[in-house]
Amino acid sequence: MIIVLCNDSEIEVPDGEPCQICGFELDEYDQVTGTDIFGYYHWTCISHVD
């Protein structure tokens, strides 16, 4: 599972699946959150705009 940010929501999506909110393919890693030990990557969909 990976964490995806879309439309101000944060969801978990299985690896290789498109975004479950908007249906777009996932883009690159966006940012690292948490600590060095417990941090994880956020993915964003192609349609995501900061």
Secondary structure, DSSP 4 states (H G I P E B T S, - for coil): -EEEEETTEEEEE-TTPPPTTT-PPEEEEEEEES-TTT-EEEEEETT---
